[in-house]
Amino acid sequence: MSKILVLGSCGQIGTELVLALRHKHGNQQVIAADLRDDSPQIINNGPYVKLDVLQREEVRTYIIGQKIDEVYLLAALLSATAEKNPDFAWKLNMEGLFTILDLAKEGHIKKVFWPSSIAVFGPTTPANSTPQHTIMEPSTVYGISKQAGERWCEYYHHKFGVDVRSIRYPGLISYKSLPGGGTTDYAVDIFYKAKSEGKFSCFLTENTALPMMFMDDAIRGTIELMEAPAENIKIRSAYNLAGCSFTPAELAAEIKLFVPNFHIDYQPDFRQAIADSWPNSIDDSQAQKDWGWKAQFDTKALVRVMLENVNS
């Protein structure tokens, strides 16, 4: 049985990924790791270790000593947070990746998952149905680090045979874990505010369309990618993945079907410029062709499940 380490397990993706992997492989086979002293309650059903991905030798010693087979490297500074601390964002987002890729190159790790993002695209990228292979001129520190990371993943695969796999996540929406400082965070917060206050102030304009995905789809897609036969994985930089696309106004309209008195206003801030540089929608036909990816949640289904489950 594979021994799996999830670095950055306390974040929005990590929390739910740990739960899904433990359900599939067994609680003791999946080790959660993050900077916190203790495991969050939601993932305290299995082993947890405090690890700082920037402590290269500590991470190497642990992975080699524990004979870890697979690593999911999720530790990163996201788009909005990274713009406030670009030097640290670059350091965190890149150095941790090199530590894990080098361990895989040396044969200590059999398989690596590293998340990319739609942030790799930029204002010169075709905005509608953005193709798998296209212009990538990111305008944020986060996007620059993710684009660089894609190139390094591809390089380590072709040069050293590292089995590294990646997805360009769109905005992710979940009721089990809170987002961590991204430009699409409004699409989670809006549900909590709708239920608790009946109103929401959005930091993007009403017509800002962005690609989004319900977390269940993202977790399922991640695991399906990692379980696909290696010969099916034709893209070793990162796969486009699509769920649904909507604007804040469209999302608010769907919410009003359940919360009729809900009110939204718009007060765009610095995150608007980031959103304006990203695609409106994504073409994920390559992932569909190579390993059978298909999203299950559209906007209506996402809204219904979120409102049923978020706490007011």
C-alpha positions in Angstrom: 0.0 0.0 0.0 1.2 3.5 -0.8 2.3 5.8 2.0 1.0 9.3 1.1 2.1 12.7 2.5 0.0 15.8 2.0 2.1 18.9 2.6 -0.1 22.0 3.2 -2.9 19.8 4.6 -4.6 22.6 6.6 -5.5 24.7 3.6 -8.7 24.8 1.5 -7.7 21.9 -0.8 -5.5 20.0 1.6 -8.2 19.5 4.3 -10.7 17.8 1.9 -7.9 16.0 -0.1 -6.7 14.3 3.1 -10.2 13.2 4.0 -10.8 11.7 0.5 -7.4 10.0 0.4 -7.9 8.5 3.8 -11.3 7.2 2.8 -9.7 5.5 -0.2 -6.4 4.3 1.2 -7.0 4.1 5.0 -6.5 6.6 7.7 -3.0 5.5 8.7 -1.6 5.5 5.1 -2.2 9.2 4.6 -0.1 11.6 6.7 -1.2 15.2 6.9 1.5 17.9 7.3 1.5 21.6 7.8 2.9 24.5 9.9 0.4 24.2 12.7 1.4 22.5 16.0 -1.7 20.3 15.9 -4.0 18.9 13.3 -7.3 20.6 12.7 -10.2 18.6 14.2 -11.7 17.8 10.7 -8.6 15.8 9.8 -7.6 14.4 13.2 -8.7 10.9 12.2 -5.2 10.0 11.1 -1.5 10.9 11.5 -0.3 14.5 11.5 3.2 16.0 11.5 4.3 19.6 11.8 6.5 20.3 8.8 7.8 23.5 7.2 8.3 22.9 3.5 11.0 25.6 3.5 13.1 23.5 5.9 14.6 21.4 3.1 16.7 19.0 5.2 13.9 18.4 7.7 11.5 17.6 4.9 14.0 15.3 3.2 14.8 13.5 6.4 11.2 12.9 7.1 10.2 11.7 3.7 13.2 9.3 3.3 12.8 8.0 6.9 9.1 7.4 6.6 9.5 5.8 3.1 6.8 8.1 1.6 5.6 6.9 -1.9 3.5 9.8 -3.0 3.6 13.5 -2.1 0.8 16.1 -2.7 2.6 19.4 -2.4 -0.1 22.0 -1.6 1.8 24.5 0.5 1.7 27.9 -1.3 0.9 31.6 -1.0 -2.2 32.3 -3.1 -2.8 35.2 -5.5 -4.1 38.0 -3.4 -1.9 37.2 -0.4 1.2 36.8 -2.6 0.8 40.3 -4.1 1.3 41.7 -0.5 4.5 39.7 0.1 6.0 38.8 -3.3 9.5 37.9 -2.1 8.2 35.3 0.3 5.5 34.1 -2.1 8.2 33.3 -4.7 10.4 31.6 -2.1 7.6 29.4 -0.7 6.0 28.5 -4.0 9.3 27.5 -5.7 11.7 26.2 -3.0 9.3 23.6 -1.7 8.7 22.3 -5.2 12.4 21.8 -5.8 12.8 19.9 -2.6 10.1 17.4 -3.6 11.1 17.2 -7.3 14.7 16.4 -6.2 13.6 13.7 -3.8 11.6 12.2 -6.7 14.6 12.5 -9.1 16.7 10.6 -6.5 14.1 7.8 -6.4 12.8 8.5 -2.9 9.3 9.4 -4.1 7.4 7.5 -6.8 4.7 10.1 -7.6 4.2 13.8 -7.1 1.1 16.0 -7.3 1.7 19.8 -7.5 -1.2 22.2 -8.1 -1.0 24.9 -10.8 -3.7 27.5 -11.4 -5.5 29.6 -13.9 -3.2 32.3 -12.6 -0.7 31.1 -15.2 -2.7 32.9 -17.8 -2.6 36.7 -18.3 -4.3 39.6 -20.0 -3.0 38.5 -23.4 -4.4 35.0 -23.1 -7.7 34.2 -25.0 -10.3 34.8 -22.3 -13.1 32.5 -23.5 -12.6 28.7 -23.6 -8.9 29.2 -22.9 -7.1 26.3 -24.6 -4.6 23.9 -23.0 -1.8 25.3 -25.1 -1.9 29.1 -25.4 -0.2 32.4 -24.5 0.8 32.6 -20.9 2.0 35.9 -19.7 0.9 36.1 -16.0 0.8 39.5 -14.3 0.9 38.3 -10.7 3.6 36.9 -8.5 1.4 33.8 -7.9 0.9 33.3 -11.6 4.6 33.8 -12.4 5.5 31.2 -9.8 2.9 28.7 -11.1 4.1 29.1 -14.7 7.7 28.6 -13.6 6.6 25.6 -11.6 4.9 24.1 -14.6 8.0 24.4 -16.7 10.1 22.8 -13.9 7.7 19.9 -13.5 7.8 19.2 -17.2 11.6 19.5 -17.2 12.0 17.0 -14.3 9.7 14.6 -16.1 11.5 14.7 -19.4 15.0 15.0 -18.0 14.8 12.6 -15.0 11.7 10.6 -15.5 9.9 12.1 -12.5 6.2 11.1 -12.4 4.8 14.5 -11.6 1.2 15.5 -12.3 -0.6 18.8 -12.1 -3.9 20.6 -12.6 -4.6 24.2 -13.3 -7.3 24.7 -10.7 -9.9 27.4 -11.2 -11.6 29.1 -8.3 -12.6 26.4 -5.7 -15.8 26.5 -3.7 -16.3 24.5 -0.5 -18.4 24.4 2.7 -15.9 22.2 4.6 -12.9 24.4 4.6 -12.3 28.2 4.2 -10.3 29.7 1.3 -6.8 31.0 1.9 -6.4 34.4 0.3 -7.3 33.9 -3.4 -9.0 36.3 -5.8 -12.0 33.9 -6.2 -12.6 33.8 -2.4 -15.7 35.9 -2.8 -17.6 32.9 -4.2 -17.3 31.1 -0.9 -17.8 34.0 1.5 -21.0 35.1 -0.3 -22.8 32.0 0.9 -22.0 32.6 4.5 -23.0 36.2 4.3 -26.2 35.3 2.4 -27.3 33.0 5.2 -26.1 35.0 8.2 -26.8 38.6 7.0 -28.8 38.4 3.8 -26.3 40.7 2.1 -22.8 40.7 0.7 -20.3 43.3 -0.5 -18.2 41.9 -3.4 -14.6 43.0 -4.1 -15.1 42.3 -7.8 -17.4 44.0 -10.3 -20.8 42.4 -11.1 -19.8 41.3 -14.6 -16.4 39.7 -13.7 -16.7 36.2 -15.1 -14.3 33.6 -13.7 -13.9 29.8 -14.0 -15.0 28.1 -10.8 -15.3 24.5 -9.5 -17.0 22.8 -6.6 -14.5 21.3 -4.3 -15.9 17.7 -4.7 -15.1 17.9 -8.4 -11.6 19.3 -7.8 -10.7 16.5 -5.3 -12.2 13.8 -7.5 -10.3 15.1 -10.5 -7.0 15.3 -8.5 -7.3 11.7 -7.4 -8.4 10.5 -10.9 -5.4 12.2 -12.4 -3.0 10.5 -9.9 -4.6 7.1 -10.4 -4.5 7.3 -14.2 -1.9 5.1 -16.0 1.3 7.0 -16.6 1.0 6.4 -20.3 -2.3 8.3 -20.4 -0.7 11.5 -18.9 0.3 13.4 -22.0 0.7 16.8 -20.3 3.4 17.0 -17.7 3.2 20.8 -17.1 -0.5 21.0 -15.9 -3.9 20.1 -17.2 -6.7 22.7 -17.7 -9.7 21.7 -15.6 -13.1 23.3 -15.9 -16.2 23.2 -13.7 -18.5 26.2 -14.4 -18.1 29.9 -15.0 -20.1 32.7 -13.6 -20.1 36.4 -12.7 -20.8 37.7 -9.2 -24.2 39.0 -10.5 -25.1 35.6 -11.9 -24.1 33.8 -8.7 -26.2 36.3 -6.7 -29.2 35.7 -8.9 -28.9 31.9 -8.2 -28.7 32.6 -4.5 -31.8 34.8 -4.6 -33.8 31.8 -5.8 -33.2 30.3 -2.3 -32.7 33.6 -0.3 -35.2 36.0 -1.9 -34.3 39.0 0.1 -30.6 38.6 -0.5 -28.8 41.9 -1.6 -25.3 42.3 -3.1 -23.3 45.4 -3.7 -19.9 45.9 -5.4 -16.8 47.5 -4.1 -13.9 46.4 -6.3 -10.4 46.5 -4.8 -6.9 45.5 -5.9 -8.2 42.0 -6.6 -10.2 43.3 -9.6 -7.0 43.8 -11.6 -6.0 40.2 -10.9 -9.3 38.9 -11.9 -9.3 41.0 -15.1 -6.1 39.2 -16.2 -7.6 35.7 -15.9 -9.8 33.8 -18.3 -13.6 33.8 -18.3 -13.9 30.1 -19.1 -11.6 27.1 -19.6 -11.3 24.4 -22.3 -10.5 21.2 -20.6 -10.9 18.8 -23.6 -7.3 17.5 -23.2 -8.0 16.2 -19.7 -11.3 14.7 -20.9 -9.4 12.9 -23.8 -6.4 11.7 -21.8 -7.9 10.5 -18.6 -11.6 10.8 -18.8 -12.2 13.9 -16.7 -15.7 15.3 -16.5 -17.1 17.8 -14.0 -20.3 16.9 -12.2 -21.4 20.2 -10.6 -22.8 23.1 -12.6 -23.6 26.5 -11.1 -27.1 25.6 -10.0 -26.0 22.4 -8.3 -23.1 24.2 -6.6 -25.3 26.9 -5.2 -27.9 24.4 -3.9 -25.3 22.3 -2.1 -23.5 25.3 -0.6 -26.7 26.8 0.8 -27.7 23.5 2.2 -24.4 23.0 4.1 -22.9 26.4 5.1 -23.6 27.5 8.7 -25.3 30.8 9.2 
